[in-house]
Amino acid sequence: MTNTSTRNKVLWAIATVLVLVYALFPVASILATSFKSPSDLTNGKFLPSSGTATTSNYEQILVGDAQGLFLSALRNSIGISLIATFIAVVLATLCAYAIARLDFPGKKLILTTALAVSIFPVISIVTPLFNLWRTIGLYDTWLGLIIPYLSLTLPISIWTLAAFFRQIPWELEQAAQVDGATTWQAFRKAIVPLALPGVFTTAIIAFFIAWNDFVYGISLTSTEAARPVPAALAFFTGASQFESPTGAISAAAIIVTIPVVLLVLLFQRQIVSGLTSGAVKG
Amino acid sequence: MASITLNHLVKKYGDGFPAVNDISIDIADGEFIILVGPSGCGKSTLLRMIVGLEDITDGDLLINGQRVNDKAPRDRNLAMVFQNYALYPHLTVYENIAFPLRLAKGKHSEDQVNKLVTEAAATLELTDHLQRKPANLSGGQRQRVAMGRAIVRQADAFLFDEPLSNLDAKLRGQMRSEISQMQRRLGVTSVYVTHDQTEAMTLGDRVAVLKKGELQQIASPRELYEHPVNLFVAGFIGSPSMNFLPATLEGTTLRTALGDITIPEDKARKAAGKRVVLVGVRPEFFEDAKLVEDSKLPHGSTFTATLTHTEWLGNEQYGYINFDPAPEMRELLNSLARDMDADELRPQVVVTLDAASRIRGGREAEIWLDTRKLHLFDAESGENLTRDAEAGAALTLEAAEDRAEEIATAQQADRDGSAFGGGASGNGASGNGTSPAGHTTVDAGTRSGGSSAAGGKHAAG
């Protein structure tokens, strides 16, 4: 008994380490590259050559030449992604609530449509969208990106939340109503606290989708007014035309990873597993 | 405190199937009504109609004489205990119990809330668990929290939807007696849904037996047991259930598969004209002929039978006799079994014998049957031909008197024994010294709980 459990633990530890290495090696590589000086980029080693490690790449994008390009892009990315996530989560919550709770004609239709929308390849929509946005003046604006981002984030949010809501013991809502709550109070006081972990999970997924988008970002923007980080990285240039901007791009990549990591750490507390246990007899 | 009147209530679902069909019940103030029946009989639907979670298709529902059909659950001022407790998992036990008070905004100050919750918790022995979350409680504790949420506000009536079905047998017996005592002490009108007939018989002032959405009979447990109105009620109430023997009636002689039985003339007269009847005999109407006192012997009829086996239970024993009914009778017995949730009624008679009886399986034995008590049922309509409606009504009236007396005694004891549960029962006594009184009463509850748990086990055997 003890033997097998010890062996199990060791096996699990090995598996975990393997997965971690596999997943984190690219990140570590980018991190190392971001500290290399331009001449050291081709040194063929993982770490910068000794004595040449430099923070010049970071200086370049934060206070140097590329500052204008990068900081405005960072601001755009954060703003657009947050707004898109917020709208998507609010709409998806209402929609999923209706789907999980109510019986209405067209329920199946909504779910299939949502799925169908998310199946469309982004690249096939982007050209018509480019023309349309230019005509109606949404090209190179925040709203011009938020709307297509909603088309990406809403379907998955609706599906995730609908699945989550279906597992909530709705009897609680009835119990609350009998206890003297209005329909709205029952929803807010009995259901929302249980639904929050699902909503947070969905919010994180939606935020990632918006944050990581490249195709819309590069096609529907032309200036610093709305260009998000993934698109901005493509416009980085080296100090001279003979130098590649690899170091600066790596530094930017590291910086844009930070909000994502922060977000997960922040919301991890909210995603308390087993929050619903104890509500009803299982 | 309230009276509830169900006036020809009907519930039809989208497909037109009546889940509840034309049910009328008058529930008096302070009465404990049980809705019982096999699964799918509409008992839970009926309860949910009363509380307002299901719409009423037709008929009127009156609380204290006021029609409440169109009122939302929150405006009916009823408290409900759900089968799976429905506790709020993100709130502590304290907040769970305080939940209804917090919803009634402005009605209670923080001090009042604290006082009411503490009192309810003391009544239910939850004081030590107030700061815990429901997930960390045992089944019985969760059940009590659900109950606390009901008693903390002065609701007009309590509605219970199979509240004990998720508990184990021992705890069920204990909680059953606690519910019973709590109801008496608070004197609050209660409607209780169950499929467990031990709960139905022990808790109810009156028991309503439902079948396929229709009310079969509503009466005191004793009337249901002794004067059932039809085959279904007779078969459903009692454990082991009543034996049904197909028989042909000739004068005062019943020809059955077990032999000829002579019945008293008045019973034979009531069934006159029917050629085929079903004889309903409770297992305890039988006895080992050797052990029957001579003075009783002439009141019954003796026959010889071979028991397949016996089960000795200590205080009594069960014997089993197989018989072979005519084919058309077998069909009738099977349809009766289907009504009662069983697949097939085995053509078998269960007899209760004295524990001292030496009758054993496989041997021929003389068995005596008390013919004064047996019932004759119409084979087609299932109607009880020998029912004495007057005697039955008298039994139910007796039960009503007992109830009034019990409530008065319980509430008197409450007043005498300081303010135990005072806040919840609304007599406004001070909350001081609740704890000692609380302990004595709950001790009593546990003790009688133990004995009724034993009773429950016996019935199950």
HADDOCK unambig.tbl for C-alpha pairs under 7 A between the chains (distance, minus, plus):
assign (segid A and resid 171 and name CA) (segid B and resid 86 and name CA) 6.18 0.50 0.50
assign (segid A and resid 172 and name CA) (segid B and resid 86 and name CA) 5.18 0.50 0.50
assign (segid A and resid 172 and name CA) (segid B and resid 87 and name CA) 6.88 0.50 0.50
assign (segid A and resid 172 and name CA) (segid B and resid 88 and name CA) 6.86 0.50 0.50
assign (segid A and resid 175 and name CA) (segid B and resid 86 and name CA) 6.51 0.50 0.50
assign (segid A and resid 177 and name CA) (segid B and resid 73 and name CA) 5.98 0.50 0.50
assign (segid A and resid 177 and name CA) (segid B and resid 74 and name CA) 5.67 0.50 0.50
assign (segid A and resid 178 and name CA) (segid B and resid 73 and name CA) 5.16 0.50 0.50
assign (segid A and resid 178 and name CA) (segid B and resid 74 and name CA) 5.36 0.50 0.50
assign (segid A and resid 178 and name CA) (segid B and resid 78 and name CA) 6.81 0.50 0.50
assign (segid A and resid 178 and name CA) (segid B and resid 79 and name CA) 6.37 0.50 0.50
assign (segid A and resid 178 and name CA) (segid B and resid 80 and name CA) 6.77 0.50 0.50
assign (segid A and resid 179 and name CA) (segid B and resid 74 and name CA) 6.50 0.50 0.50
assign (segid A and resid 179 and name CA) (segid B and resid 79 and name CA) 6.63 0.50 0.50
assign (segid A and resid 179 and name CA) (segid B and resid 100 and name CA) 4.94 0.50 0.50
assign (segid A and resid 180 and name CA) (segid B and resid 74 and name CA) 4.04 0.50 0.50
assign (segid A and resid 180 and name CA) (segid B and resid 100 and name CA) 6.17 0.50 0.50
assign (segid A and resid 180 and name CA) (segid B and resid 103 and name CA) 6.26 0.50 0.50
assign (segid A and resid 180 and name CA) (segid B and resid 104 and name CA) 6.98 0.50 0.50
assign (segid A and resid 181 and name CA) (segid B and resid 74 and name CA) 6.02 0.50 0.50
assign (segid A and resid 181 and name CA) (segid B and resid 103 and name CA) 6.20 0.50 0.50
assign (segid A and resid 182 and name CA) (segid B and resid 74 and name CA) 6.92 0.50 0.50
assign (segid A and resid 190 and name CA) (segid B and resid 88 and name CA) 6.48 0.50 0.50
assign (segid A and resid 193 and name CA) (segid B and resid 90 and name CA) 6.89 0.50 0.50
assign (segid A and resid 275 and name CA) (segid B and resid 89 and name CA) 6.80 0.50 0.50
assign (segid A and resid 275 and name CA) (segid B and resid 90 and name CA) 6.96 0.50 0.50
assign (segid A and resid 276 and name CA) (segid B and resid 89 and name CA) 5.85 0.50 0.50
assign (segid A and resid 277 and name CA) (segid B and resid 89 and name CA) 6.73 0.50 0.50
assign (segid A and resid 277 and name CA) (segid B and resid 135 and name CA) 5.62 0.50 0.50
assign (segid A and resid 278 and name CA) (segid B and resid 89 and name CA) 5.70 0.50 0.50
assign (segid A and resid 278 and name CA) (segid B and resid 134 and name CA) 5.06 0.50 0.50
assign (segid A and resid 278 and name CA) (segid B and resid 135 and name CA) 3.71 0.50 0.50
assign (segid A and resid 279 and name CA) (segid B and resid 86 and name CA) 5.43 0.50 0.50
assign (segid A and resid 279 and name CA) (segid B and resid 87 and name CA) 4.70 0.50 0.50
assign (segid A and resid 279 and name CA) (segid B and resid 88 and name CA) 5.61 0.50 0.50
assign (segid A and resid 279 and name CA) (segid B and resid 89 and name CA) 4.82 0.50 0.50
assign (segid A and resid 279 and name CA) (segid B and resid 134 and name CA) 6.76 0.50 0.50
assign (segid A and resid 280 and name CA) (segid B and resid 84 and name CA) 4.89 0.50 0.50
assign (segid A and resid 280 and name CA) (segid B and resid 85 and name CA) 5.67 0.50 0.50
assign (segid A and resid 280 and name CA) (segid B and resid 86 and name CA) 5.13 0.50 0.50
assign (segid A and resid 280 and name CA) (segid B and resid 87 and name CA) 6.52 0.50 0.50
assign (segid A and resid 281 and name CA) (segid B and resid 84 and name CA) 5.07 0.50 0.50
